[in-house]
Structures are given as structure tokens and as C-alpha cells.
Amino acid sequence: SSGINAEYGDSTSAGGRSTSAGDISTSAGDRSSRETDQRVLEIDQRVLGIDHQVLGTDQRVLGTDQQVLEVDQRVLETDHQVLETDHRVLETDQRVPEVDQRVPEIYQQVLGTDHQVLETDQRVQEVYHQVLETDQR
């Protein structure tokens, strides 16, 4: 029985050593785990800093995109005004031949009116001379 106890004792003793070695191993594991956690935290902080920079860049890009959209909107409005002007010019250009065809007719009317004015002027002069002759008598 003493041999068995001795075996158990040795076994317990070995187990104790094993447990003690486990504690050392666990302690080293805790330190290793803390160092890993610290490194992970540092990496996370760097990633967070990079994410913050990316967010800032994204916000600037969005601001630039907004400005580009505003410029594009003004360009579209200008293009629309140009199209409206082009349409009016085209309508005017289409009326030009019509007006060109009427020019000789209008010119003839002006000449006719000028001729009537000249005839009227001559009659007025004749009447004026008659009035002068009458006044002299």
C-alpha cells in the first residue's frame, strides 16, 4: 500500500509540477495575449485614423462632385438658352426670304409715295405762286 501511495504521491507531485508549469504557461500566455491585444489596439487605432482620413477625402470628393453638378446644371441651362436662341434665329432666317421678296414691292410703294409727295409739292408751289400773283395785284 505504501508503494501505491508513493506512486500516487509521485503522481500528485508530478501533477503539482505540471500544474505549476501550467500556471507559468498561463502567465506567459496572458502576457502574450495582452501584447497581442495591445498590438491589435494600435493597429485598430491606425486603421481608425486611416478611415478618418478616407472619410475626410470622401467628404471633399463629395463637395467637389456637388460643385461639378452645379456647374453641369449651369451648363445645361446655358445650353438650353443657346438652343432657344438658335431656334429664334432659325425662325428669323426662314422669314428673311419672305421679307426679301417683299422688298421690291415695298420699294415700289416708297417710290410711288415719293412721286405723290413731289406732285403735291409742285401743286403747293403752283398754288403759292398763284397766291403771290394774287397778292401783287
N, CA, C and O atoms as a GROMACS GRO file, in nm:
protein
  548
    1SER      N    1   0.082  -0.119   0.000
    1SER     CA    2   0.000   0.000   0.000
    1SER      C    3   0.086   0.123   0.000
    1SER      O    4   0.050   0.226  -0.058
    2SER      N    5   0.203   0.112   0.068
    2SER     CA    6   0.288   0.229   0.069
    2SER      C    7   0.344   0.255  -0.069
    2SER      O    8   0.368   0.371  -0.104
    3GLY      N    9   0.366   0.153  -0.149
    3GLY     CA   10   0.415   0.170  -0.286
    3GLY      C   11   0.313   0.240  -0.371
    3GLY      O   12   0.345   0.324  -0.455
    4ILE      N   13   0.188   0.203  -0.348
    4ILE     CA   14   0.081   0.265  -0.426
    4ILE      C   15   0.072   0.411  -0.388
    4ILE      O   16   0.060   0.499  -0.474
    5ASN      N   17   0.078   0.437  -0.250
    5ASN     CA   18   0.072   0.576  -0.207
    5ASN      C   19   0.191   0.654  -0.262
    5ASN      O   20   0.180   0.770  -0.302
    6ALA      N   21   0.303   0.586  -0.262
    6ALA     CA   22   0.421   0.652  -0.314
    6ALA      C   23   0.400   0.685  -0.462
    6ALA      O   24   0.440   0.790  -0.510
    7GLU      N   25   0.336   0.593  -0.531
    7GLU     CA   26   0.310   0.619  -0.674
    7GLU      C   27   0.213   0.737  -0.686
    7GLU      O   28   0.231   0.828  -0.768
    8TYR      N   29   0.108   0.731  -0.600
    8TYR     CA   30   0.012   0.842  -0.604
    8TYR      C   31   0.080   0.972  -0.567
    8TYR      O   32   0.055   1.077  -0.627
    9GLY      N   33   0.168   0.966  -0.466
    9GLY     CA   34   0.242   1.084  -0.423
    9GLY      C   35   0.327   1.138  -0.535
    9GLY      O   36   0.329   1.258  -0.563
   10ASP      N   37   0.398   1.046  -0.598
   10ASP     CA   38   0.480   1.088  -0.712
   10ASP      C   39   0.389   1.149  -0.820
   10ASP      O   40   0.419   1.251  -0.882
   11SER      N   41   0.280   1.080  -0.836
   11SER     CA   42   0.184   1.124  -0.938
   11SER      C   43   0.132   1.262  -0.901
   11SER      O   44   0.122   1.350  -0.986
   12THR      N   45   0.098   1.280  -0.774
   12THR     CA   46   0.048   1.409  -0.727
   12THR      C   47   0.156   1.514  -0.742
   12THR      O   48   0.132   1.627  -0.785
   13SER      N   49   0.277   1.472  -0.703
   13SER     CA   50   0.389   1.563  -0.713
   13SER      C   51   0.411   1.602  -0.858
   13SER      O   52   0.431   1.719  -0.890
   14ALA      N   53   0.406   1.505  -0.945
   14ALA     CA   54   0.422   1.534  -1.088
   14ALA      C   55   0.308   1.622  -1.135
   14ALA      O   56   0.327   1.715  -1.214
   15GLY      N   57   0.191   1.591  -1.084
   15GLY     CA   58   0.075   1.673  -1.121
   15GLY      C   59   0.092   1.815  -1.071
   15GLY      O   60   0.055   1.910  -1.140
   16GLY      N   61   0.148   1.828  -0.952
   16GLY     CA   62   0.171   1.961  -0.897
   16GLY      C   63   0.269   2.038  -0.982
   16GLY      O   64   0.251   2.156  -1.009
   17ARG      N   65   0.372   1.968  -1.023
   17ARG     CA   66   0.469   2.033  -1.111
   17ARG      C   67   0.404   2.071  -1.242
   17ARG      O   68   0.426   2.178  -1.298
   18SER      N   69   0.324   1.981  -1.287
   18SER     CA   70   0.254   2.005  -1.412
   18SER      C   71   0.164   2.128  -1.397
   18SER      O   72   0.161   2.214  -1.485
   19THR      N   73   0.093   2.137  -1.287
   19THR     CA   74   0.005   2.250  -1.260
   19THR      C   75   0.086   2.377  -1.249
   19THR      O   76   0.049   2.481  -1.303
   20SER      N   77   0.199   2.368  -1.178
   20SER     CA   78   0.286   2.483  -1.164
   20SER      C   79   0.337   2.527  -1.300
   20SER      O   80   0.339   2.646  -1.330
   21ALA      N   81   0.378   2.434  -1.382
   21ALA     CA   82   0.423   2.465  -1.518
   21ALA      C   83   0.308   2.526  -1.597
   21ALA      O   84   0.330   2.616  -1.678
   22GLY      N   85   0.186   2.476  -1.575
   22GLY     CA   86   0.067   2.531  -1.642
   22GLY      C   87   0.044   2.675  -1.603
   22GLY      O   88   0.007   2.758  -1.686
   23ASP      N   89   0.066   2.706  -1.472
   23ASP     CA   90   0.049   2.844  -1.425
   23ASP      C   91   0.150   2.936  -1.494
   23ASP      O   92   0.116   3.047  -1.535
   24ILE      N   93   0.273   2.888  -1.505
   24ILE     CA   94   0.377   2.967  -1.573
   24ILE      C   95   0.338   2.986  -1.718
   24ILE      O   96   0.350   3.095  -1.774
   25SER      N   97   0.291   2.878  -1.778
   25SER     CA   98   0.249   2.882  -1.918
   25SER      C   99   0.131   2.979  -1.933
   25SER      O  100   0.129   3.059  -2.027
   26THR      N  101   0.035   2.973  -1.843
   26THR     CA  102  -0.082   3.061  -1.846
   26THR      C  103  -0.040   3.205  -1.827
   26THR      O  104  -0.091   3.294  -1.895
   27SER      N  105   0.054   3.229  -1.736
   27SER     CA  106   0.105   3.363  -1.712
   27SER      C  107   0.172   3.417  -1.837
   27SER      O  108   0.152   3.532  -1.875
   28ALA      N  109   0.253   3.334  -1.901
   28ALA     CA  110   0.318   3.374  -2.026
   28ALA      C  111   0.213   3.396  -2.134
   28ALA      O  112   0.224   3.487  -2.216
   29GLY      N  113   0.112   3.312  -2.132
   29GLY     CA  114   0.002   3.326  -2.229
   29GLY      C  115  -0.074   3.455  -2.208
   29GLY      O  116  -0.111   3.522  -2.304
   30ASP      N  117  -0.098   3.491  -2.082
   30ASP     CA  118  -0.168   3.617  -2.051
   30ASP      C  119  -0.087   3.736  -2.101
   30ASP      O  120  -0.141   3.829  -2.160
   31ARG      N  121   0.047   3.731  -2.075
   31ARG     CA  122   0.134   3.840  -2.119
   31ARG      C  123   0.133   3.847  -2.272
   31ARG      O  124   0.123   3.955  -2.331
   32SER      N  125   0.144   3.732  -2.335
   32SER     CA  126   0.142   3.725  -2.482
   32SER      C  127   0.009   3.777  -2.535
   32SER      O  128   0.005   3.850  -2.634
   33SER      N  129  -0.098   3.739  -2.468
   33SER     CA  130  -0.232   3.782  -2.509
   33SER      C  131  -0.248   3.933  -2.492
   33SER      O  132  -0.306   3.999  -2.578
   34ARG      N  133  -0.194   3.988  -2.381
   34ARG     CA  134  -0.201   4.133  -2.359
   34ARG      C  135  -0.121   4.207  -2.466
   34ARG      O  136  -0.164   4.310  -2.518
   35GLU      N  137  -0.002   4.154  -2.498
   35GLU     CA  138   0.081   4.217  -2.601
   35GLU      C  139   0.009   4.213  -2.736
   35GLU      O  140   0.011   4.310  -2.811
   36THR      N  141  -0.052   4.100  -2.765
   36THR     CA  142  -0.129   4.087  -2.890
   36THR      C  143  -0.245   4.185  -2.890
   36THR      O  144  -0.269   4.254  -2.989
   37ASP      N  145  -0.318   4.190  -2.777
   37ASP     CA  146  -0.430   4.283  -2.766
   37ASP      C  147  -0.382   4.427  -2.786
   37ASP      O  148  -0.449   4.507  -2.851
   38GLN      N  149  -0.266   4.459  -2.728
   38GLN     CA  150  -0.210   4.594  -2.741
   38GLN      C  151  -0.178   4.624  -2.887
   38GLN      O  152  -0.207   4.732  -2.938
   39ARG      N  153  -0.116   4.526  -2.954
   39ARG     CA  154  -0.083   4.544  -3.096
   39ARG      C  155  -0.210   4.559  -3.180
   39ARG      O  156  -0.217   4.643  -3.270
   40VAL      N  157  -0.309   4.477  -3.150
   40VAL     CA  158  -0.437   4.484  -3.222
   40VAL      C  159  -0.499   4.622  -3.200
   40VAL      O  160  -0.552   4.682  -3.293
   41LEU      N  161  -0.494   4.672  -3.076
   41LEU     CA  162  -0.548   4.803  -3.043
   41LEU      C  163  -0.475   4.912  -3.122
   41LEU      O  164  -0.538   5.002  -3.178
   42GLU      N  165  -0.342   4.903  -3.126
   42GLU     CA  166  -0.264   5.001  -3.202
   42GLU      C  167  -0.300   4.996  -3.351
   42GLU      O  168  -0.317   5.100  -3.415
   43ILE      N  169  -0.312   4.875  -3.404
   43ILE     CA  170  -0.349   4.859  -3.545
   43ILE      C  171  -0.489   4.916  -3.568
   43ILE      O  172  -0.512   4.986  -3.666
   44ASP      N  173  -0.583   4.884  -3.476
   44ASP     CA  174  -0.719   4.936  -3.486
   44ASP      C  175  -0.719   5.089  -3.485
   44ASP      O  176  -0.794   5.152  -3.559
   45GLN      N  177  -0.634   5.148  -3.400
   45GLN     CA  178  -0.626   5.295  -3.394
   45GLN      C  179  -0.571   5.352  -3.524
   45GLN      O  180  -0.618   5.454  -3.573
   46ARG      N  181  -0.469   5.284  -3.580
   46ARG     CA  182  -0.416   5.331  -3.709
   46ARG      C  183  -0.521   5.318  -3.819
   46ARG      O  184  -0.537   5.407  -3.902
   47VAL      N  185  -0.592   5.205  -3.818
   47VAL     CA  186  -0.699   5.184  -3.917
   47VAL      C  187  -0.807   5.290  -3.900
   47VAL      O  188  -0.857   5.345  -3.998
   48LEU      N  189  -0.841   5.320  -3.775
   48LEU     CA  190  -0.941   5.425  -3.748
   48LEU      C  191  -0.892   5.560  -3.801
   48LEU      O  192  -0.970   5.635  -3.859
   49GLY      N  193  -0.763   5.590  -3.780
   49GLY     CA  194  -0.706   5.715  -3.834
   49GLY      C  195  -0.714   5.718  -3.985
   49GLY      O  196  -0.749   5.820  -4.045
   50ILE      N  197  -0.681   5.605  -4.047
   50ILE     CA  198  -0.688   5.597  -4.195
   50ILE      C  199  -0.833   5.613  -4.239
   50ILE      O  200  -0.862   5.684  -4.335
   51ASP      N  201  -0.925   5.544  -4.169
   51ASP     CA  202  -1.068   5.557  -4.202
   51ASP      C  203  -1.112   5.703  -4.191
   51ASP      O  204  -1.190   5.751  -4.273
   52HIS      N  205  -1.062   5.773  -4.089
   52HIS     CA  206  -1.096   5.914  -4.070
   52HIS      C  207  -1.044   5.997  -4.188
   52HIS      O  208  -1.113   6.085  -4.239
   53GLN      N  209  -0.920   5.967  -4.232
   53GLN     CA  210  -0.864   6.038  -4.347
   53GLN      C  211  -0.945   6.008  -4.473
   53GLN      O  212  -0.972   6.098  -4.554
   54VAL      N  213  -0.982   5.881  -4.490
   54VAL     CA  214  -1.063   5.841  -4.606
   54VAL      C  215  -1.197   5.912  -4.603
   54VAL      O  216  -1.245   5.959  -4.706
   55LEU      N  217  -1.257   5.921  -4.486
   55LEU     CA  218  -1.385   5.991  -4.471
   55LEU      C  219  -1.369   6.138  -4.510
   55LEU      O  220  -1.452   6.194  -4.582
   56GLY      N  221  -1.260   6.200  -4.461
   56GLY     CA  222  -1.234   6.340  -4.498
   56GLY      C  223  -1.217   6.356  -4.648
   56GLY      O  224  -1.270   6.449  -4.708
   57THR      N  225  -1.143   6.263  -4.708
   57THR     CA  226  -1.123   6.267  -4.854
   57THR      C  227  -1.257   6.247  -4.925
   57THR      O  228  -1.289   6.319  -5.020
   58ASP      N  229  -1.336   6.150  -4.878
   58ASP     CA  230  -1.468   6.126  -4.938
   58ASP      C  231  -1.556   6.250  -4.929
   58ASP      O  232  -1.628   6.282  -5.023
   59GLN      N  233  -1.550   6.320  -4.815
   59GLN     CA  234  -1.630   6.442  -4.799
   59GLN      C  235  -1.584   6.551  -4.896
   59GLN      O  236  -1.666   6.623  -4.954
   60ARG      N  237  -1.451   6.562  -4.914
   60ARG     CA  238  -1.400   6.660  -5.010
   60ARG      C  239  -1.442   6.622  -5.152
   60ARG      O  240  -1.479   6.708  -5.232
   61VAL      N  241  -1.435   6.492  -5.182
   61VAL     CA  242  -1.476   6.446  -5.316
   61VAL      C  243  -1.625   6.474  -5.336
   61VAL      O  244  -1.665   6.517  -5.444
   62LEU      N  245  -1.705   6.451  -5.234
   62LEU     CA  246  -1.849   6.480  -5.245
   62LEU      C  247  -1.872   6.629  -5.267
   62LEU      O  248  -1.956   6.669  -5.347
   63GLY      N  249  -1.794   6.711  -5.194
   63GLY     CA  250  -1.805   6.856  -5.214
   63GLY      C  251  -1.769   6.894  -5.356
   63GLY      O  252  -1.836   6.976  -5.419
   64THR      N  253  -1.662   6.835  -5.407
   64THR     CA  254  -1.620   6.863  -5.545
   64THR      C  255  -1.726   6.813  -5.642
   64THR      O  256  -1.760   6.882  -5.739
   65ASP      N  257  -1.778   6.693  -5.617
   65ASP     CA  258  -1.884   6.639  -5.703
   65ASP      C  259  -2.005   6.732  -5.704
   65ASP      O  260  -2.066   6.753  -5.808
   66GLN      N  261  -2.039   6.788  -5.587
   66GLN     CA  262  -2.152   6.881  -5.578
   66GLN      C  263  -2.125   7.005  -5.662
   66GLN      O  264  -2.214   7.053  -5.733
   67GLN      N  265  -2.002   7.056  -5.655
   67GLN     CA  266  -1.967   7.174  -5.736
   67GLN      C  267  -1.974   7.140  -5.884
   67GLN      O  268  -2.022   7.220  -5.964
   68VAL      N  269  -1.926   7.021  -5.920
   68VAL     CA  270  -1.931   6.978  -6.060
   68VAL      C  271  -2.076   6.968  -6.106
   68VAL      O  272  -2.109   7.010  -6.218
   69LEU      N  273  -2.162   6.914  -6.021
   69LEU     CA  274  -2.304   6.905  -6.057
   69LEU      C  275  -2.366   7.044  -6.076
   69LEU      O  276  -2.446   7.065  -6.167
   70GLU      N  277  -2.328   7.138  -5.989
   70GLU     CA  278  -2.381   7.274  -6.002
   70GLU      C  279  -2.334   7.338  -6.133
   70GLU      O  280  -2.411   7.404  -6.202
   71VAL      N  281  -2.206   7.317  -6.166
   71VAL     CA  282  -2.153   7.370  -6.292
   71VAL      C  283  -2.224   7.303  -6.409
   71VAL      O  284  -2.262   7.370  -6.505
   72ASP      N  285  -2.241   7.171  -6.401
   72ASP     CA  286  -2.311   7.098  -6.508
   72ASP      C  287  -2.453   7.153  -6.525
   72ASP      O  288  -2.502   7.166  -6.637
   73GLN      N  289  -2.519   7.184  -6.413
   73GLN     CA  290  -2.656   7.238  -6.419
   73GLN      C  291  -2.656   7.374  -6.490
   73GLN      O  292  -2.742   7.401  -6.574
   74ARG      N  293  -2.557   7.459  -6.455
   74ARG     CA  294  -2.549   7.590  -6.521
   74ARG      C  295  -2.518   7.572  -6.671
   74ARG      O  296  -2.572   7.645  -6.754
   75VAL      N  297  -2.433   7.477  -6.703
   75VAL     CA  298  -2.402   7.450  -6.844
   75VAL      C  299  -2.527   7.405  -6.918
   75VAL      O  300  -2.553   7.448  -7.030
   76LEU      N  301  -2.606   7.317  -6.854
   76LEU     CA  302  -2.730   7.271  -6.917
   76LEU      C  303  -2.827   7.387  -6.938
   76LEU      O  304  -2.892   7.397  -7.042
   77GLU      N  305  -2.837   7.475  -6.839
   77GLU     CA  306  -2.924   7.592  -6.851
   77GLU      C  307  -2.877   7.682  -6.966
   77GLU      O  308  -2.958   7.731  -7.044
   78THR      N  309  -2.746   7.702  -6.974
   78THR     CA  310  -2.689   7.784  -7.082
   78THR      C  311  -2.715   7.718  -7.216
   78THR      O  312  -2.753   7.784  -7.312
   79ASP      N  313  -2.694   7.586  -7.223
   79ASP     CA  314  -2.720   7.512  -7.347
   79ASP      C  315  -2.866   7.528  -7.389
   79ASP      O  316  -2.896   7.544  -7.507
   80HIS      N  317  -2.956   7.524  -7.291
   80HIS     CA  318  -3.099   7.540  -7.320
   80HIS      C  319  -3.126   7.681  -7.377
   80HIS      O  320  -3.202   7.696  -7.472
   81GLN      N  321  -3.064   7.781  -7.316
   81GLN     CA  322  -3.082   7.918  -7.366
   81GLN      C  323  -3.026   7.931  -7.508
   81GLN      O  324  -3.085   7.997  -7.593
   82VAL      N  325  -2.910   7.869  -7.532
   82VAL     CA  326  -2.850   7.873  -7.666
   82VAL      C  327  -2.943   7.806  -7.767
   82VAL      O  328  -2.961   7.857  -7.878
   83LEU      N  329  -3.002   7.693  -7.729
   83LEU     CA  330  -3.096   7.625  -7.819
   83LEU      C  331  -3.217   7.713  -7.850
   83LEU      O  332  -3.262   7.719  -7.964
   84GLU      N  333  -3.269   7.781  -7.747
   84GLU     CA  334  -3.383   7.871  -7.768
   84GLU      C  335  -3.343   7.984  -7.863
   84GLU      O  336  -3.419   8.020  -7.953
   85THR      N  337  -3.225   8.040  -7.842
   85THR     CA  338  -3.176   8.148  -7.929
   85THR      C  339  -3.158   8.097  -8.071
   85THR      O  340  -3.197   8.163  -8.168
   86ASP      N  341  -3.097   7.979  -8.084
   86ASP     CA  342  -3.078   7.919  -8.217
   86ASP      C  343  -3.212   7.899  -8.286
   86ASP      O  344  -3.224   7.920  -8.407
   87HIS      N  345  -3.313   7.858  -8.210
   87HIS     CA  346  -3.447   7.837  -8.267
   87HIS      C  347  -3.504   7.970  -8.318
   87HIS      O  348  -3.561   7.976  -8.428
   88ARG      N  349  -3.489   8.077  -8.239
   88ARG     CA  350  -3.540   8.208  -8.282
   88ARG      C  351  -3.464   8.257  -8.406
   88ARG      O  352  -3.523   8.314  -8.497
   89VAL      N  353  -3.330   8.233  -8.408
   89VAL     CA  354  -3.250   8.274  -8.524
   89VAL      C  355  -3.297   8.198  -8.647
   89VAL      O  356  -3.309   8.255  -8.756
   90LEU      N  357  -3.323   8.068  -8.631
   90LEU     CA  358  -3.369   7.987  -8.743
   90LEU      C  359  -3.503   8.038  -8.795
   90LEU      O  360  -3.525   8.048  -8.916
   91GLU      N  361  -3.595   8.070  -8.701
   91GLU     CA  362  -3.725   8.125  -8.742
   91GLU      C  363  -3.706   8.255  -8.819
   91GLU      O  364  -3.770   8.278  -8.921
   92THR      N  365  -3.616   8.341  -8.770
   92THR     CA  366  -3.588   8.468  -8.837
   92THR      C  367  -3.527   8.444  -8.974
   92THR      O  368  -3.566   8.506  -9.072
   93ASP      N  369  -3.431   8.353  -8.980
   93ASP     CA  370  -3.368   8.319  -9.108
   93ASP      C  371  -3.471   8.268  -9.209
   93ASP      O  372  -3.459   8.294  -9.328
   94GLN      N  373  -3.570   8.196  -9.161
   94GLN     CA  374  -3.673   8.144  -9.251
   94GLN      C  375  -3.764   8.256  -9.301
   94GLN      O  376  -3.821   8.245  -9.410
   95ARG      N  377  -3.778   8.363  -9.224
   95ARG     CA  378  -3.862   8.476  -9.267
   95ARG      C  379  -3.787   8.571  -9.361
   95ARG      O  380  -3.850   8.648  -9.434
   96VAL      N  381  -3.653   8.566  -9.360
   96VAL     CA  382  -3.574   8.657  -9.442
   96VAL      C  383  -3.609   8.647  -9.591
   96VAL      O  384  -3.630   8.751  -9.653
   97PRO      N  385  -3.616   8.528  -9.651
   97PRO     CA  386  -3.653   8.523  -9.793
   97PRO      C  387  -3.790   8.586  -9.820
   97PRO      O  388  -3.811   8.652  -9.922
   98GLU      N  389  -3.883   8.565  -9.726
   98GLU     CA  390  -4.016   8.623  -9.737
   98GLU      C  391  -4.007   8.776  -9.744
   98GLU      O  392  -4.068   8.841  -9.828
   99VAL      N  393  -3.928   8.832  -9.650
   99VAL     CA  394  -3.910   8.977  -9.645
   99VAL      C  395  -3.835   9.023  -9.769
   99VAL      O  396  -3.870   9.124  -9.830
  100ASP      N  397  -3.730   8.947  -9.807
  100ASP     CA  398  -3.652   8.982  -9.927
  100ASP      C  399  -3.743   8.990 -10.050
  100ASP      O  400  -3.724   9.077 -10.135
  101GLN      N  401  -3.840   8.901 -10.059
  101GLN     CA  402  -3.932   8.904 -10.173
  101GLN      C  403  -4.022   9.026 -10.170
  101GLN      O  404  -4.064   9.075 -10.275
  102ARG      N  405  -4.052   9.076 -10.052
  102ARG     CA  406  -4.140   9.193 -10.038
  102ARG      C  407  -4.065   9.324 -10.057
  102ARG      O  408  -4.127   9.427 -10.080
  103VAL      N  409  -3.930   9.321 -10.048
  103VAL     CA  410  -3.853   9.445 -10.056
  103VAL      C  411  -3.881   9.521 -10.185
  103VAL      O  412  -3.908   9.641 -10.179
  104PRO      N  413  -3.876   9.456 -10.302
  104PRO     CA  414  -3.905   9.533 -10.425
  104PRO      C  415  -4.045   9.596 -10.423
  104PRO      O  416  -4.064   9.710 -10.467
  105GLU      N  417  -4.142   9.522 -10.371
  105GLU     CA  418  -4.280   9.574 -10.362
  105GLU      C  419  -4.283   9.696 -10.270
  105GLU      O  420  -4.344   9.798 -10.304
  106ILE      N  421  -4.217   9.686 -10.155
  106ILE     CA  422  -4.213   9.798 -10.060
  106ILE      C  423  -4.138   9.915 -10.124
  106ILE      O  424  -4.179  10.030 -10.109
  107TYR      N  425  -4.029   9.885 -10.193
  107TYR     CA  426  -3.952   9.990 -10.260
  107TYR      C  427  -4.039  10.064 -10.363
  107TYR      O  428  -4.034  10.186 -10.373
  108GLN      N  429  -4.117   9.987 -10.438
  108GLN     CA  430  -4.208  10.049 -10.536
  108GLN      C  431  -4.310  10.136 -10.466
  108GLN      O  432  -4.343  10.245 -10.514
  109GLN      N  433  -4.362  10.090 -10.352
  109GLN     CA  434  -4.459  10.170 -10.276
  109GLN      C  435  -4.393  10.300 -10.229
  109GLN      O  436  -4.454  10.407 -10.235
  110VAL      N  437  -4.268  10.291 -10.181
  110VAL     CA  438  -4.196  10.410 -10.135
  110VAL      C  439  -4.176  10.506 -10.253
  110VAL      O  440  -4.197  10.627 -10.240
  111LEU      N  441  -4.135  10.451 -10.368
  111LEU     CA  442  -4.117  10.536 -10.488
  111LEU      C  443  -4.248  10.604 -10.527
  111LEU      O  444  -4.252  10.722 -10.561
  112GLY      N  445  -4.356  10.524 -10.521
  112GLY     CA  446  -4.487  10.581 -10.552
  112GLY      C  447  -4.523  10.693 -10.457
  112GLY      O  448  -4.574  10.797 -10.499
  113THR      N  449  -4.497  10.672 -10.329
  113THR     CA  450  -4.526  10.775 -10.229
  113THR      C  451  -4.438  10.897 -10.253
  113THR      O  452  -4.486  11.010 -10.245
  114ASP      N  453  -4.309  10.875 -10.282
  114ASP     CA  454  -4.219  10.987 -10.313
  114ASP      C  455  -4.271  11.066 -10.433
  114ASP      O  456  -4.269  11.189 -10.431
  115HIS      N  457  -4.318  10.997 -10.536
  115HIS     CA  458  -4.372  11.062 -10.655
  115HIS      C  459  -4.494  11.147 -10.618
  115HIS      O  460  -4.508  11.260 -10.664
  116GLN      N  461  -4.582  11.091 -10.535
  116GLN     CA  462  -4.700  11.166 -10.491
  116GLN      C  463  -4.659  11.289 -10.410
  116GLN      O  464  -4.720  11.395 -10.423
  117VAL      N  465  -4.556  11.275 -10.326
  117VAL     CA  466  -4.507  11.389 -10.247
  117VAL      C  467  -4.454  11.497 -10.341
  117VAL      O  468  -4.482  11.615 -10.320
  118LEU      N  469  -4.379  11.457 -10.442
  118LEU     CA  470  -4.327  11.554 -10.539
  118LEU      C  471  -4.440  11.625 -10.612
  118LEU      O  472  -4.437  11.748 -10.627
  119GLU      N  473  -4.540  11.551 -10.658
  119GLU     CA  474  -4.656  11.612 -10.727
  119GLU      C  475  -4.726  11.710 -10.634
  119GLU      O  476  -4.765  11.819 -10.674
  120THR      N  477  -4.743  11.667 -10.506
  120THR     CA  478  -4.809  11.754 -10.409
  120THR      C  479  -4.726  11.880 -10.388
  120THR      O  480  -4.782  11.989 -10.380
  121ASP      N  481  -4.594  11.867 -10.378
  121ASP     CA  482  -4.505  11.982 -10.362
  121ASP      C  483  -4.520  12.077 -10.481
  121ASP      O  484  -4.524  12.199 -10.464
  122GLN      N  485  -4.528  12.021 -10.602
  122GLN     CA  486  -4.542  12.105 -10.722
  122GLN      C  487  -4.674  12.180 -10.718
  122GLN      O  488  -4.678  12.299 -10.750
  123ARG      N  489  -4.783  12.112 -10.678
  123ARG     CA  490  -4.912  12.178 -10.670
  123ARG      C  491  -4.910  12.288 -10.564
  123ARG      O  492  -4.967  12.396 -10.582
  124VAL      N  493  -4.842  12.258 -10.450
  124VAL     CA  494  -4.833  12.357 -10.343
  124VAL      C  495  -4.758  12.480 -10.396
  124VAL      O  496  -4.798  12.593 -10.367
  125GLN      N  497  -4.650  12.459 -10.472
  125GLN     CA  498  -4.574  12.572 -10.528
  125GLN      C  499  -4.659  12.650 -10.627
  125GLN      O  500  -4.656  12.773 -10.630
  126GLU      N  501  -4.737  12.577 -10.708
  126GLU     CA  502  -4.823  12.645 -10.805
  126GLU      C  503  -4.926  12.732 -10.733
  126GLU      O  504  -4.951  12.847 -10.769
  127VAL      N  505  -4.985  12.671 -10.628
  127VAL     CA  506  -5.085  12.747 -10.551
  127VAL      C  507  -5.017  12.865 -10.483
  127VAL      O  508  -5.075  12.973 -10.477
  128TYR      N  509  -4.896  12.848 -10.433
  128TYR     CA  510  -4.822  12.956 -10.367
  128TYR      C  511  -4.794  13.069 -10.465
  128TYR      O  512  -4.809  13.187 -10.432
  129HIS      N  513  -4.754  13.031 -10.587
  129HIS     CA  514  -4.729  13.134 -10.689
  129HIS      C  515  -4.858  13.209 -10.724
  129HIS      O  516  -4.858  13.330 -10.743
  130GLN      N  517  -4.966  13.134 -10.731
  130GLN     CA  518  -5.094  13.198 -10.761
  130GLN      C  519  -5.131  13.296 -10.650
  130GLN      O  520  -5.180  13.406 -10.675
  131VAL      N  521  -5.106  13.253 -10.526
  131VAL     CA  522  -5.137  13.340 -10.412
  131VAL      C  523  -5.049  13.464 -10.419
  131VAL      O  524  -5.097  13.574 -10.391
  132LEU      N  525  -4.922  13.449 -10.454
  132LEU     CA  526  -4.831  13.563 -10.466
  132LEU      C  527  -4.879  13.660 -10.576
  132LEU      O  528  -4.881  13.782 -10.558
  133GLU      N  529  -4.916  13.601 -10.690
  133GLU     CA  530  -4.964  13.683 -10.802
  133GLU      C  531  -5.090  13.758 -10.762
  133GLU      O  532  -5.109  13.875 -10.796
  134THR      N  533  -5.176  13.688 -10.690
  134THR     CA  534  -5.300  13.749 -10.646
  134THR      C  535  -5.269  13.860 -10.547
  134THR      O  536  -5.331  13.966 -10.552
  135ASP      N  537  -5.177  13.838 -10.458
  135ASP     CA  538  -5.139  13.940 -10.360
  135ASP      C  539  -5.076  14.062 -10.427
  135ASP      O  540  -5.092  14.175 -10.379
  136GLN      N  541  -5.003  14.041 -10.538
  136GLN     CA  542  -4.936  14.151 -10.606
  136GLN      C  543  -5.037  14.236 -10.683
  136GLN      O  544  -5.012  14.354 -10.706
  137ARG      N  545  -5.146  14.183 -10.721
  137ARG     CA  546  -5.246  14.256 -10.796
  137ARG      C  547  -5.322  14.338 -10.700
  137ARG      O  548  -5.413  14.410 -10.740
   0.00000   0.00000   0.00000
